[in-house]
Amino acid sequence: MKLKLLKILTEEIEEQGYGRYYTDVVLSSGVKIGDTRGYNFLSGNSINKSDKVITKVLSNSEDVFSSTIGTLDTTPLEKELGKVFKVPTNKGGIYGWRNRICRSDLKNKKRYNYKHWHAGRDYSGMGKKWVITLKDGVIDAKDSMCFTIKYTDGNKSRFCHMTDVGNVGDKLFAGEIVGMIGDVGSAGHVHLHWEYYPGEGGYTNHVVPPLKSKYTQSKRCDNDNVNLSNSDVNYYINQTLVKSISDVMTVGGAATEKENYDKVYIRRTDRDPNGYEKNYIKYITSDITKKSYDEVLKKCRNVLKVSTKGEEIKKDNEEIKKDVKELTDKVTNDTEYSIIKSDLYKGKNVHVLFGGSHTSDYSKIKDYVKYLEPYSSISIIVITHCNNTLENVSKYVKDKFDGVVTSIAGFSQGGKETWKHADNSSLTLVGLIDPSTYETDVTFGENTYLVCDPNNWGGYKFVDEVKKRLQWYCTHKDDQKYSGHVECTKGKAHTFSGILTYFYKQYGYKI
């Protein structure tokens, strides 16, 4: 009988959730919620939380995200729980190359690195606390140590070393717990490792730390040598993959091995997460149990709100859905191009869009199609990659279907080609869409328009320079030289559904 009662009690405790604390919570209304748990009375051992998957608390539908892509305002939750939500700020591990680098052994043609590129930052000093998401998303990848959330704003973030996390495919709604900070895997200590991947950020290049002519043996690096043929890391020179000393010497073009090796870089899609945390995550400073928190979340669900900026982008997305028609066989893909030819347009005029840096991978070019398709009724649309040139495209469309380029636009890194033609008044439209910017005081033609938000740029050397130059244009937008040709937006994200779609809604009729 006693054993049966203990079993029932254990099942009841396990039903209430898994956590390590024994904390009751008293709401402002006076209602007391919580439980005492974390201990298996039958076995005498602590409950193994890592075997459990978090569950979602929803008020209405489990199929529709409630807060779209805005950032959650935690004020209603704080009214119930107090000021217990904080953005992680105590950053330890740096973003980028680790401090301890085992330099290269030129004699043996190898690079020796202590650990790989550190794609995120480490947040310490918080202890084993719950982390909540401030945006809706889906867990789209997971391994034994890390998992990735893809958010409804198109961006992603990666969490490592946590416990009590969900499974691939699980939806996470703004305000829900994503897991508990821990020391799973090769953590070394309790901390949160967090990485940030912008949806349309493309690749950035990071030069491998300088080589040395001598290699000093280190115990930390004995089993950590990375040669150029390592399948886990891709090394490049001048956008060309190099896998051997022969490749380095051929592509590098310099006389010595060291000079060529110093040109080697890696390509990454991650960004320094510093400053982005406030848009995506907070941790709970109190020792509240997950069950207790979920009850508060459920109680507050109907009054939770997202940021104004998020609501604005949500409105844009709803308008896009109305404008974008289902694509048909009028779209063709040809290695470096996606071509949209509509039966509604019988002419030969061609509008060209040079895509962002991610289009260096040609398979990404077609990602732009559904955003340009609505304009195929007034021109043939040709989408190409950021490394192409107007001269090449003009020859291609002429040979392909006797087309004539009459308008162009460049998005992000694709702007580098468009800038070269900013003073060309023979084109019906020269669009500069949140572009990479290499010069200031460029002369604009009568049909050239720059739409940008400098705040979409910044965080490391190259994009900080872009940001400064775009700010220059925003400062001078009312000058006679640029009046009516420069628009500096606010809240239009550097994405297809953000600033790119906004630009075409404003100026698409000109193509």
N, C-alpha and C positions, 0 to 999 in steps of 0.2 A: 504493500500500500504506500509506504513512504517513498519507495523507489519510483512508483507510478506518479506520485505527486511531484517529485523532483523532476521527472521527465516532462510533465505538463508545464511546470514552472520554467524549465529550460527552453521548451518550445515557444512559450509566451515571450520570454526575453529575446530569443532569436528573431521572433516575428517583429519585434519592435525595432530592430535595426542593429547594426554592428558598429561600435565605436569604443574608444578606450576610456571615456570619461563617465562620471556618475553625477551629472548635473541636471537639476530641475530648472525650468525657466518659468518665471511669473510674468505674464503679459501685462501691459498697462491696464487692461480691462480687469485684472485681478485673477484671471484664469491661470491655474498652474498646470503646466504640461511637462512631460519628460519621463525618464525611466531610469532604473538602475540596471546596468547591463555590462557586457564585456567579459563575463565570467561563466564558464560552463560548470554548473554545480555537479554534474555527473562525473565528468572526467577530472575536475579539479584544475583544469587548464584555462588560460585566457582564450577567448573566442578568436578564431582565425578570420580576420576581416578580409584578407586578400582574396578569399574564395568567393566573395559576394559581389554582386553587381548592383550599382545604384539604380534606383527606380525614379521615375518622373512623377511630379505632382502637377496635374493639370486641372483647370476648372471646367473647361468645356470640351474642346476637341483635342485628340492626340495626333491629328494629322496636319494641322495648320499652325505655323508659327505665329505667335501672338504679337511679337514686338518687331517684326520685320528686321531691318538692319540698323536700327538705332541703338544707342547705348543706354543701358538701364539706369534709371534714377532710383537709388536705394533708400530714399527718404522714407517711404511708407514702412519699409522693413525696420529702419532705425527708430521709428516711433514706437515700435513694439519691442525691439531688442536693445535699443540704445546705440551709441556711436561705436559699433563693433566692426564696421567695415573699413578696411584700409587697402590702399593700393600698395603692392610690394615696391619698396624703394631701396632696401638695403642690399645693393648689388655687390656681389663678391667677384666671381669669375668673370673676366673680361670677355667682350665680344671680339672674335677674330682669332689670330694666331695666339697660341698659348705663350706665356713668358719663357717657359723652359723649352728652347728649341735646340735639338741636337743638329748641328750644322752638317753640311754635306761632305762626303768623302769623294772628291773628284777622281782620285786614283782608281777607285772601284766603280765609278760612274753611278753613285747612288746618292739619294737625299735621305737625311735622317731627321725625322721630326718627332718630338715628344707629343704624342696624341695627334689627333687630326684637328682640322679647323673647328673652333668652338663657335657654333652657329647661334648661340643665344647668350643669355646672362644668367648668373646664379644669384638667387635671392635667399639670404640667410638670416638667422636670428629670430625667425618667427615661431619656431617650434613646429610640432605636428598639428597644424591647423587646417580647417576646411578652406577650400578655394571655390569661389563661385564665378560663373561666367556672366558678363554684362551684355552679351549678345546671344542671339539664337544661333545654333549651329548643329552640326552632325559629326560624330566621331567617324572619320574616314580612313584611319590607319592606326594600328596598334601593334606593339611588340612587347617583349617581356619587361621593358624598362620605360618605354615612352608611348605616347599616343598623340594623335593630331586631330584638331577640331577644324572643320571647314565652316566658316561663318556665312550667314546669309548676305553679308556685304561683299562676298567673293574672296576675302582674305583668309589666311590660315594661321594657326599657332600650334606649337608643339610643346607638350609638357613632359617632363621626365622625373623619375624617382618617386612618383606618388603612389598611394594606396587607394583602395575603394573607388576605382575608376570603372567606367562602363565598357561596353564592347563596340566593335565596329558596327556602324549602322544606327546606333542609339542617337536619338534627337536630344539635344540639351536646350532648354528654354532659358532665356535671360532670367537670372536670379537663382538658377539651380546650382547645386554643388557639383563640381566636376571631379573632385577627389580630395584626398588629404595629403598635405605635404609630408614627404617621408625621405627614406634613404635607400630606396629600392635600387638594385643594380650597383654600378660602380660609383656610387655617390660619395662615399667617404664620410659624409656627415649629413644630417637632416637639412635639406634645402630644396627650393624649387628651381628647376632649370626650365627657362621659358624662351621659346624662339618665335620669331614673327616673319611671316611670308606674305607680302602684298599680292593681291590677286593678279594685278597687271604690272607688277614691278619689273619683270624681265630679269636678265642676268646682270650681275655686276662682277667686275674682275678684281682679284686680289693677288698682288704680286707675292710670291713665296719669299720669305725672309732671306736676306743676302747670304750668299755662299761664302765659306771660308776655305782656304787652301789646305788647312789641316783639320783632321777629325779627331776629337778627343773622346775616348771611350767613356761612357757613362752607364751606370747600372740602370738608370731610368730608361735608357734607350736601347739596351741590348736587343730586345725583341720588337723594337718599334721602328725598324728601318722601312722606308717607303721608297721603292724605286719607281722610275718613270713608267714602268709597265704595270704597276699596281692597278688591278681592275676596279678597286674601290675609289680611286681618285683619278680624275682626268686633269692633265696638265696641258697648258696651251702656250703658244707663242703666236702673236699676230692672228688670232682666231683659228689657228691650226692646231689640231691635237698632236702632241708629241709623246712618243712612247719609248724612245731610245736616245742614246747619245748621238747617234747618226741623225735622227730627226731634229734634235736641238741644234746641231751644227748647221744643218741644211736650211732650216727655217729661220734660225736666229740671224744668220748673215754676218755675224761678227767674227773676228779672227780667233779669239780664244774661247775655251770652254766656259770660263767664268763669265765673260761678257754675255755669252749666249744664255747661260743658266740664269743670269740675273734678269732676263726678260720673261722667264717662265711665270705663269700665273694660273690660278684656278678660277672657275666661273661658279658663282653662287646665286641662288634665288632668294636667300634669306636676307634680312635687313637687321641692323642693330635695333633691338626691341626697346631701347631706352626712349621713354616718352610715349610709347604706344600702350603701355600697361593700363593706363587709366581708361582706355577705351574698351578693354576686353576682360580684365580680371580684377577681383578684390579677394582678400582673405578675411576670415572671421576671427577676430582677436580673442573672443571668449571661448570657453570650453563647452559650448553647446553640443548636444548630440545631434546626429543627422536627422533622426526622427523628429526631434523637437523643432529643428529649423524648418523641416519640410512642412510641419503643421502651420508654422508662422507664415511660410511662403504661400501655402494654400489659402490661408485667411486673407492675405494681402493681394492675391493674384489679380483680382478685378480692379485694383487701384494702382497697380504698378504702371509706370509710364516710361517711355524712352525719350531720348533727346530730340530737340526741335530739328537738329540737323538730320537725324535719322528719319524723322517724319517727312522732311523735304525730299530726301532721296527716295523714300517709299513712294511718294507721289510721282516722282520722275519715273520710277519703275512701272507704276500702274499705267502711265501714259505710253510708255514704250510698248507694253503688252498690246495696247490698242493699235499702235502704229505698225508693229512688225507682223507681217503676214507669214503664213507657213511657207517655207521654201519649197521650190519645185525643181524640176530638172533643168531650169534655166541657168543653174549655177554649175560651172565647170572648174576643176582644179588642175593646174598644169605646173607641177613642181614648185616654181617660185611665184606662182600667181593663183588667185581665185578671181574668176570672171563672172559677172552677173549680167546677163543679157535678157531683157524682158521683151515679150511680144508687143508690149505697149509702146516700145521705142524703136523706130525704124532708121534712125540716123547713125552717124559714125563718130559722134563726139564721145570722148572717153574722159571720165574722171578717175584719177589715180589717188589712192591712199597708201602712204608709206606707214607701215605698222610699227609698233613699239619694239624694244630690244629683244623681247621674247620671240619675235618672228625670225630671229637667226635660225631657230628651229622651224623650217618651212612648214611643218605640219600645223603650226599655230596660226598661219595666215588665215585659214578658213574661219577662225574664231570671230572675225570681224563681219562675216557675211550678213548675218541677220540684222546687224545695225545699219548696214549700207543698203540692204535690199529695198527699202521703201523708196529710194531715189533712183532705182533702175528704170523707172518709167520716163525719166527725162534725160538719161545718159547711160552709156555703157559704163559699168563700174568695174575697175580693175584694182585689186588689192595686192600689195606686194610687201616684201620684207624691208627692214630698216637699212640694209646695206646696199640696196639697189640704187640706181640713178635714173633721173628723168630721161637721159639720153638712151639708156638701155630699154626702158619701158616704151618710149616712143617708137623705137625700132621694132620692138616685139609686137606691139598692137598693130603697127603698119603691116608687118609680115603676116600676122595671124589672121586679121579680118579687115585689113585696110582701114583701121581706126586712126583717129587723130586726137591726141591729148589736148584738151581745151581747159582743164582745171585740175588742180592738185591739192593735196592736204597731207600733213605729216603729224602723226600722234607720237608724243614722247620722243624716244630716240629716232623715230622716223622723221622728226623735224629737222634733223641735220641736213638732209637733202633739200627739204623745202625752203630752208633759210637761204640757200644759194639762189633761189628764184623769187625772193621776196619783192624785188623791184620790177618784176616782169608784169607789165600792165596788159600784155597781149592775152594773158590767161583770164578767163572769166572769174576764177577764184583761186587764190593761194591761201590755204588755211594752215595756221600754226596752232596746233591743239595741245596745250600744256607741253610744249616742246622742250627737248634738250636745247639749250641756248649757249652759243659759243661767242657771240659778239653783242655789243650794245650799239645803239645809234645806227642801226641798219635802215637803209632807205626802203620804204614800202611803196609798192605800186598801188594804183587806185582800187584794185580788187583784192588786196592783201589784208587779212584779218588775223589778229593774235587773240586767242582766248586762253587764259591761264589762271592758275591759283598758285602763287609762289609757295604757299604753305603746304602744297602737295609734295614739295621737294625739301631736301635737307636731311642731315644725319651723318654724312661723311663727306670727304673732300670734294669729289666730283659733283655730287648733287647740291652741295652747299654753294658751289660756284654757280650752278644753274639757277638756284634760288635767288642769289644776289642779282644776277642779270635780269631775271624776270621781274624782280622788284624794281629794277631800274626802269623797265618799260612801264610798269604800273605807276611809277612816280611821274613819268613823262607822258602819260596817256592823254593828257589834255593839251599837250603842246600842239601847235599847228601841224607839225610833221606827222603826228599820230592820231590826231583827234578823229574819233569815229571809227578807228581801226584797231584799237586795243581795248579789250574788256577783261577786267580782273575780277573773277568770280569768287564767291565764298560758299563753301559747302558742296561744291561740285567735285566729287572724288575723282582721283586719277584712274578711272576705270572706263570700260566700254559704256556701261549704263549710266555713268556720271558725266564727266566733262566732254567726252567724245560725242555722246548722243545730244547733249545740250548744244554743242557747236553746230551739228548738222541741222538741228531744229531752227537755229538762228540763220544759218547761211546756206543750207542745202539747196535752196531754190536757185542759187547762183551757178550751180554746176551744169 
